[in-house]
Amino acid sequence: MFSYRHAFHAGNHADVLKHLVLVQLLRYLAQKDTPFWVVDTHAGAGLYGLEGEWAAKRSEFADGIGRLWGRADAPPAVVDYLDEIRALNPEGRLRHYPGSPFIALRHLRERDRLRLFEMHPTESRVLAGNIGEAGREAQKRAIVDAGDGFAGLKALLPPPPRRALVLIDPSYEDKRDYARVLAALRDALSRFATGCYAIWYPLVQRPEPADLARRLRNQPGIRWLHATLSVRHPSADGLGLHGSGMFVVNPPWTLQASLRECLPWLLAALRQDDGAGFTLETDGEEPHGAGAAGPGRKPAARVRVAASGPGAGRAPRGPRRP
Ligand SMILES: C[S@@+](CC[C@H](N)C(=O)[O-])C[C@H]1O[C@@H](n2cnc3c(N)ncnc32)[C@H](O)[C@@H]1O
């Protein structure tokens, strides 16, 4: 059984990027009256105490949400994200942090549904308890499954309302997760091509993350947006997370502009050394309007919208080969 427990990392810089994007995706889905589902394949415990022994042990949140908390000059997408954290800390002191299930829950309406998978027995028990304590509305809308999220996803697609966001957020403790993510996305797209898929991955000193990003970008016939945020140079011992990436398939047309506006601000707020940087790229065109082309359209030139610092990674590339 795995040793990864998200409570050590809750609210760190990687959670900031992931949850900020998640909030934008949820807000976009909730703009239309028609119901939607959220599938969270790797849900974690749902709620985290930042004053607890675990969070305090590494204080990762101090260099994540801790640096943003109390800032009054944040751009709109960061404000939307901060509103989620503030809702859980109404007295104004940063004591609790919501995981993806509780961020999603806050955006669900009467007919929307949340399907949560968490395979760690303790984490799934805690998650089920947290959902239970969140009240009848939460219990009605969310189902916790203690099984494998990759397998569970297959069984859920396509979802009945034909509108859904799927968050795929493994810990990558098991290196096979990189291949599983790719296989899960391919399978999911074959069942439900119009779904929105958000894939988180770590930036670590290994070949797998870059390889995953390259393979994701090369999926034929998909629209995508890819954002990375590094907060420092990789450590000399190769350990730890110097950044993370979010790869979104079928992104809402509003996402690129939101991230373009807020990533420079986030970089300045979260940077730890001059290795910090961000990238924001899409499959090609400036996304505009809900009518943007879906699967099957011709591949277009990839553009890197912005980058900063040596940690920002790759040079811009030419047209993608089909
Ligand atoms: C990064 S954490 C999830 C954090 C959560 N999505 C959030 O943003 O708050 C990854 C979680 O996936 C769980 N996990 C690992 N393998 C899994 C699998 N195959 N299916 C479901 N959950 C799994 C781990 O126990 C861990 O709690």
The ligand as an SDF file (V2000), in Angstrom:
LIG
                    3D

 27 29  0  0  0  0  0  0  0  0999 V2000
   -2.4800   14.0090   -4.8620 C   0  0  0  0  0  0  0  0  0  0  0  0
   -3.5600   13.1320   -3.8310 S   0  0  0  0  0  0  0  0  0  0  0  0
   -5.1390   13.7650   -4.2500 C   0  0  0  0  0  0  0  0  0  0  0  0
   -5.3850   15.1950   -3.8710 C   0  0  0  0  0  0  0  0  0  0  0  0
   -6.7500   15.7080   -4.2440 C   0  0  0  0  0  0  0  0  0  0  0  0
   -7.1070   15.4130   -5.6240 N   0  0  0  0  0  0  0  0  0  0  0  0
   -6.8250   17.2130   -4.0220 C   0  0  0  0  0  0  0  0  0  0  0  0
   -6.5240   17.9700   -4.9560 O   0  0  0  0  0  0  0  0  0  0  0  0
   -7.1820   17.6330   -2.9450 O   0  0  0  0  0  0  0  0  0  0  0  0
   -3.6250   11.5680   -4.6130 C   0  0  0  0  0  0  0  0  0  0  0  0
   -4.5280   10.5780   -3.8930 C   0  0  0  0  0  0  0  0  0  0  0  0
   -4.7460    9.4490   -4.7470 O   0  0  0  0  0  0  0  0  0  0  0  0
   -4.8540    8.2880   -3.9470 C   0  0  0  0  0  0  0  0  0  0  0  0
   -4.6490    7.1570   -4.8530 N   0  0  0  0  0  0  0  0  0  0  0  0
   -3.4890    6.6020   -5.2650 C   0  0  0  0  0  0  0  0  0  0  0  0
   -3.7320    5.6770   -6.2350 N   0  0  0  0  0  0  0  0  0  0  0  0
   -5.0740    5.6780   -6.4460 C   0  0  0  0  0  0  0  0  0  0  0  0
   -5.9430    5.0050   -7.3630 C   0  0  0  0  0  0  0  0  0  0  0  0
   -5.4550    4.1160   -8.2630 N   0  0  0  0  0  0  0  0  0  0  0  0
   -7.2610    5.2610   -7.3180 N   0  0  0  0  0  0  0  0  0  0  0  0
   -7.7610    6.1670   -6.4410 C   0  0  0  0  0  0  0  0  0  0  0  0
   -6.9970    6.8420   -5.5540 N   0  0  0  0  0  0  0  0  0  0  0  0
   -5.6630    6.6050   -5.5660 C   0  0  0  0  0  0  0  0  0  0  0  0
   -3.8210    8.4940   -2.8810 C   0  0  0  0  0  0  0  0  0  0  0  0
   -4.1290    7.7240   -1.7250 O   0  0  0  0  0  0  0  0  0  0  0  0
   -3.9360    9.9970   -2.6160 C   0  0  0  0  0  0  0  0  0  0  0  0
   -4.8120   10.2700   -1.5580 O   0  0  0  0  0  0  0  0  0  0  0  0
  1  2  1  0
  2  3  1  0
  2 10  1  0
  3  4  1  0
  4  5  1  0
  5  6  1  0
  5  7  1  0
  7  8  2  0
  7  9  1  0
 10 11  1  0
 11 12  1  0
 11 26  1  0
 12 13  1  0
 13 14  1  0
 13 24  1  0
 14 15  1  0
 14 23  1  0
 15 16  2  0
 16 17  1  0
 17 18  1  0
 17 23  2  0
 18 19  1  0
 18 20  2  0
 20 21  1  0
 21 22  2  0
 22 23  1  0
 24 25  1  0
 24 26  1  0
 26 27  1  0
M  CHG  2   2   1   9  -1
M  END
$$$$
